[in-house]
Amino acid sequence: MECPDLPEAKNGKLETIFRNSLERSALYYECQAKHKALADWTVIQRGRQGE
């Protein structure tokens, strides 16, 4: 599973850096949720194999 590259700030302005930080944070947590869902699914599938 791949997640998108995190965007870089386009300039050094404080507003740009702040907005970029918010966007990066949102993308990070979205990707983290996808990885957790995949890990949870894998655990469930392995449990079913043992039934």
N, C-alpha and C positions, 0 to 999 in steps of 0.2 A: 504494500500500500504506500503510495507516494502522496506527499502533501505538497502544496504549491510553495515555491520559493517565497520567502518573506520579503516584502518590498523594502527598498532603501529610501531614506528621506531624500527628496529632490534638491533640497538646499539646506543651509544651516540655520534658517530662521526658526525661532522658538515655536511658533505656531505650527510650522511644517513638521518639526520633530515631534511635537506633542500629538498631532493627528496621526503621524506615522506610527508612533508607539501604540496608539489605540487600535489601529488597523492590524499591526503585527500581533498584538495581544489577542484580538478576536480570532485571527487565523490560527494562532498557536492553540488556543483552547478548542477550536473546531477540529483541528487535526488530532489533538489529544483525545477527544471524544470518539473519533473514528477508530483510533488505535485501541481504545478501551473496549469498544463494541466488538471489534475483531477478536481481541483477546478473550472476552467473555464468551463469544460464540465458539471459539476453539475449545474452551474448557467444557462447554455444554456438549459439543460433538464428541469429545474424548470420553465424557461420562456416559454417553449413549452407547459407545462402542463396548463399554464394560458391562452393559446390561445383559 
